[in-house]
Amino acid sequence: MIPGGSHTYAKGTDQFPQMSPGFIARGQGCHVWDVDGNEFIEYGMGLRAVTLGHAFPRVVDAVAKSLQLGTNFSRPSALEVQAAERFLQVLPQYEMVKFAKNGSDVTTASVKLARAYTGRSKIAVCADHPFFSCDDWFMTATPMHAGIPTEGDALTLKFRYNDVASVEALFAAHPHDIAALILEPATSVEPAAGYLASLRALCDRHGCLLIFDEMITGFRFHLRGASAEYNVTPDLATFGKALANGFALSALTGRREIMQQGGLMHDHDRVFLLSTTHGAETTGLVAGMETMRCYEELNVIEVLDRQGKRLARGVAQVVSQHGLQGRLGCMGRPCNLVYFTRDASGQPSQALRALFMQEMIRHGILGPSFVVSFSHTDTDIDRTIDAFDRSASVYARALSEGVEKYLIGPPVKPVMRQKN
């Protein structure tokens, strides 16, 4: 009944090994139970959206109270102003905010706003970052572009992360055509010294906007976002995921003179920026406000860093014990760890990724990453390290004897591919 078997491609059947739990029935903290009653410690919860923990009491209680007052009205709710005030207090480097429900909503709105503000049509995206939007302007630059008109191909350009020269080359080739550069400020790879500042300077020099996609870094790397962590403020930024602990809420924010182009107090051509039926539905706003309070009051960022470091240390020790250096391990910031799976020649392997996930599931760990939440306790981390040890043993044998001997079912596949 559902194309792809899931409403999110990253949760689809092709992304997990055959013996994965098919459906999750409930979650509490960092633990989930499938429909058959099996319990797992989960990582990367809700594609990094559930940062505090599943059914986190403070957020659930706040939302439950708000439900008694209604969720959507013909005029704005006072909560819209309160949520905007809270957001801009937490992120004071920005001046206006517009809420929506999905990441694609706000990244596409940022592109539209940049084009309107600059009068230019081309957008430069970071080629090393996997996903910015399900809309045409980005999907045209991916292998998965069936249904996307080819007429827009020339409007989306690519540059490489940590490669200032590739950006300079774009500006040289398109000196007056680029409306914006959009990238994640950091992923599992940190920005090189001075890289983000160089992008800021280049954009200023060429009259182009700088957009940070902070879906992942926001409310994880730093309470005020990666722009505060790296001391580089973009013209526009987009947030989501951890903003509301799994409730549907995203945000476009930035400089007033740019954001106001989508408002009423100007004499320029009107920009249909963001206007969605459920953009200011109250449960998401309430969840976002309470989540931001939790971040401020519970030192969530520090806990994510501490627990990520505990996990990374344990993983490194196990990898060394099994002699798997360079073949299996984790990388990235402690708060945002991902694991890599490589074959005997050091090349990334989807079959070995499926095998590793399979063995971790066998030992009670579910996760396409090692991204921790506030609810991951020392006991949870230690259980994960033990499961990693057991899984690494099978992984080592598979490297020498062949992965097909141990993998049940087909390998996993990348989402962005032209053919199934």
C-alpha positions, 0 to 999 in steps of 0.5 A, a space after each residue: 500500500 505504501 511506495 517503498 514500504 515507508 513514508 521516509 526513504 531512509 527508513 525503507 526496507 533497502 536501508 536495513 538488513 533482512 532480519 531487522 525489526 519490521 515495525 516499531 510499536 513504541 519507544 521510551 528513552 533510548 529503548 524501542 520495542 517492535 511489534 513482536 515485543 523485541 527490545 532494542 537500544 536505538 541510535 540515530 533516533 528518528 533520523 536524529 530528531 529525537 534528541 532528548 528521548 522517546 516520549 520524553 516526559 516534559 515534552 509529552 506533558 506540555 503537548 498533552 496540556 496544549 491539546 485541550 486548547 485546540 491545534 489549528 485556528 483561522 487566525 494565528 495562535 499566540 503560541 506562534 509569537 511565543 515560539 518565535 521569541 523563544 527561538 530567537 532568544 536561543 539563537 540571538 544571531 538571527 532576527 526573524 523566523 518562519 516555522 514549517 513542518 519539514 526540512 525540505 519546506 524551509 530549505 526550499 523557502 531559503 532558496 526562493 528567498 535568496 533568488 528573490 533578494 538577489 535577483 539571481 537564479 542559480 544555487 550552489 550546493 555542496 556536493 559532499 552533503 547528501 540531502 537538502 530537499 525533496 524539491 526539484 532545485 536539489 533533486 535535479 543534482 542527484 542520481 534520483 531525478 526521475 520526474 524532475 524537468 531537465 530544464 532546471 539542471 543548469 540552475 543547480 551548481 556544485 562545489 566541494 566541502 573544504 575546497 575553497 578553490 571549487 567555490 572560487 571557480 564557480 564564481 569565476 564561471 558564473 560571476 553574477 548568477 549565483 543567488 546562494 551557497 547552501 551547505 551543512 556547516 559540518 557533518 562527520 567531517 569538520 570544516 578546515 580552519 578558516 573554510 567557513 569564514 572564507 565562504 562568508 567572505 566570498 559570498 559577501 564579495 560576490 553579492 551571494 547569500 550564504 545558507 547553513 543547513 543546520 538540520 543535523 548540527 542545530 541543537 546538537 553541536 552547540 545550543 546556538 547552532 554550528 554558526 556559534 560553534 564556528 563563529 560564522 553567521 550565515 545570511 539564512 539558516 534552516 533548523 529541524 530534527 532536534 528542534 522539537 524532539 521528534 514532533 514536526 517542526 522546522 524553521 527558516 531564520 536569518 537577517 531581517 532585511 532578507 526574511 522580510 522579503 517574504 512578509 508584508 512590510 516592503 514595497 518589492 514584489 511579493 514572495 510566496 515564502 512559506 504558507 502551509 496549513 499545518 506550519 503553525 499547528 500548535 503541538 509542534 510549537 509547544 514541543 519546540 518551546 519545551 525542548 529548547 527549555 530542556 536544552 537550556 536547563 538540563 545541559 543536553 549538549 554536554 551530555 551528548 558530548 560526554 556519552 558520545 565520547 564514552 561510546 567512541 572510546 569503547 568502539 576504538 578499544 574493540 576495533 584495536 582488539 580485533 585488528 580492524 583499524 581502518 575497516 570498522 569504526 566510528 567517526 565524527 563529533 562525539 554528539 554525532 557519531 557515524 560508523 564506517 564499514 570497509 572491505 579488506 581493501 579499505 573500500 566502503 562496503 554496503 554488504 558489510 554495512 548490512 552484516 554489521 547492522 544485522 549482528 548489532 540487531 542480533 545483540 539488541 542494538 538498532 541504529 543506522 548510526 551511533 548518534 546518541 541521545 540525552 537518554 543514553 545512559 552509561 549502561 546503555 553505552 556499555 551494552 552497545 560496546 559489548 554488542 559491538 565487540 560481538 559483532 566485530 568478531 563476526 565482521 573480522 571473520 567475514 573479511 577473511 572468509 567472505 561476507 556472503 557466508 554470514 549475511 542473511 539477505 541482500 546488502 543495503 543500498 544508498 538512497 540516492 541511486 538511479 535504479 532499484 
